[in-house]
Amino acid sequence: MRIALTHNLRLSDAEEEAEFDTEETVNALAQAIERLGHRLERFEVSGPASRTVSALEAYSPDLIFNTAEGRRGRFREAFYPALFDELGIPYTGSDAYALAVTLDKQLTKMILREHGVRTPGWQFVERYADLKPEALHFPLIVKPNFEGSSKGITQDSIAENVEELKLKVKRALESYPAGVLVEEYIVGRDLTVPFLQSVDNDFGGVLAPVEYVIDEKMTGPRRYGIYDYDLKTKLDKAVKVKAPATVTPEMSDRVRTTAKAVFDVLDCRDLGRIDFRLSDAGVPYFLEINALPSLEPGAGIYAAAALEGLHFDAVIGAVIDSAAKRYKVKDSSRSKSKPTRKGPLRVGFTFNVKRIKPTFDASEDSHAEYDSPSTLQAIREAIASWGHEVIDLEATPELPAILATSPVDIVFNIAEGFRGRNREAQVPALLELLDIPYTGSDPATLSLALDKGLAKKIVRQAGIPTPNFQLMTSGKERLDKQFEKWPLMVKPVAEGSSKGVLKKSVCHSEAELREVVREMVTKYQQPALIEEFIGGREFTVGLLGERRPKVLAPMEIVFTDKTDKTPIYKFEDKLEENDRIKYEVPAKLDPKQMDTLKSAARVGFMALGARDVARLDFRMDDKGRFYFLECNPLPGLTPGWSDLVLIAQGEGMDYRTLIGEILSGAIRRYKEREAKRSAAQERQLQTTTPTPPRPQSNEAQG
């Protein structure tokens, strides 16, 4: 199977990361999953959720092995399972509802009390004024209601009298304002009962109880026998797991039976752990349940599983098998049929190869928009790294015939086309004709965005300022009166990669302008765009996504030559590194300016109907106003060089992740198409299945 391991990586000893997985644990889990014969991809999910979604969609796993705890809030453990449900991707462990309930200790106790499960007396305190110590019997333990890993529990958590309790509750609420649990402290010892649902035993997968033995030679004398936060962190070497726990067979069966009832009532899946307190009088009390238990090497679940003949890899395999059985997951890597929703995809890669090197004077720029073999190879490797098969489809005139017979599921498209102002739309239009999902914008957007005049009209209509502009087809047309001052800018109306944008494109007189227009019209066989020159800073903004695109941090193109009063981002600047240009990402803008620029980029992206990826260019005048220049929905993807790649790096996004984000949109549309096809086939099957004849009654036959 293709498995995604979702986790939060512990990077510090801070309490807020106490429930996260160490690198040692992540490596151990990953290696076990791979030894079991599965393909694995690790996903550290502590960053933006949108990035996790895109990465998962790019990888398209058969199953998610989830250990992610979430970062904040009372529903943090439930966040990722809820996200996986929304994405329709199977995952290990309990669902969002069970995780939300079990993280809430007092809610769990209330539910279990209704089912006859014995728990210590307790009170939930959300406000200090609600504390009612007279309702409970001392000693009492004060602990956070919505935390795991013994966070907030120390030797100082136990109160022997009212005054101590008031002080401890007040302090606890300062650290844990979501609420604390005041619980009767049971003198005795802790038992832990692990759960592996796929284990076939007399207790429905509930394993034998284990206990933690504390070496007081290492810890020093301890007043209260509790497994507190210090023992789980700084003093963890002093704790050993004893399996099975030292209890009678009758007590073992009793707590296992109770544990099974708890797991059933709370609908826990695949794995879990329940903590009991066994009083000195021999009475077991339920303390709490962890539906997302630790899987670090040495955890109690492994010691208990070993009693059933299961060791580390087998425990991980049991969790995977349980989830796979529940979701009826089939191993896509071993399936001979075409994958529909998950698994490795056959990704067609449409491109144009740069075979003619552009010159700095732009006398030769016919292949300037095409991609070098090294860039193409980088993209291939990035797609393949997500586990997909890459099929090269160079965008030549033979592409229609080749594509019609190529077994591709989706296409990663960076093809620029050959001729005309609709050239960038040629390959996407062909893909739509053949009903093949692809990355990037559709033909309408690609045609509009390539025509800078049309793009400006649409973006301006959406409320984003653009420089005043005019089209000329010969250079003889009357110059518009809207231009109030010189210089003016001249560029081809339908070219990319700054083709035609040269030093002489900034014109300081009408005669100069008309000469440049005639040259451009002759060379590029298209109208020239005359544009008001906006002096000031230049920015480019990358966006990723579809219906709700995320705007990446803007990058500033910084002009270093202060003697140049009309600097522009020229064609030659994009050919190789030089000292005239440097890049600042993220751009140095104040918060208001940053919000304004990002908003303008989003509005422009949406107005043009862009999808998956685009880069929009802006200039800011001396009054702080941003002007839209153009949109590139097929931005360059040269590693370490192209503007979008630099923008992504500024966001902490590596090249592979960037390609995965772009790829994820096409995979999502592929899944939607397959779901529609499957539903249509099901409806057709239902309508074509003959209804058996209705037997006549004896009376009718007579």
Secondary structure by P-SEA (a helix, b strand, c coil): cbbbbbbbbbccccccccccccaaaaaaaaaaaaaabbbbbbbbccccaaaaaaaaaaaccccccccccccccccccaaaaaaaaaaccccccccaaaaaaaacaaaaaaaaaaacccccbbbbbccccccccccccccbbbbbcccccccccccccccccaaaaaaaaaaaaaaccccccbbbbbcbbbbbbbbbccccccccccccbbbbbbccccccccccccccccccccccccbbbbccccccaaaaaaaaaaaaaaaaaacccccbbbbbbbcccbbbbbcccccccccccccaaaaaaaaacccaaaaaaaaaaaaaaaaccccccccccccccccccbbbbbbbbcccccccccccccccccccaaaaaaaaaaaaaabbbbbbbccccaaaaaaaacccccccccccccccccccaaaaaaaaaaccccccccaaaaaaaaaaaaaaaaaaaaccccccccccccccccccccccccbbbbbbcccccccccccccccccaaaaaaaaaaaaaaccbbbbbbcccccbbbbbbbbbccccccccbbbbcccccccccccccccccccccccbbbbccccccaaaaaaaaaaaaaaaaaacccccccccccccccbbbbbccccccccccccccaaaaaaaaacccaaaaaaaaaaaaaaaaaaaaaaaaaaaaaaaaaacccccccccccccc
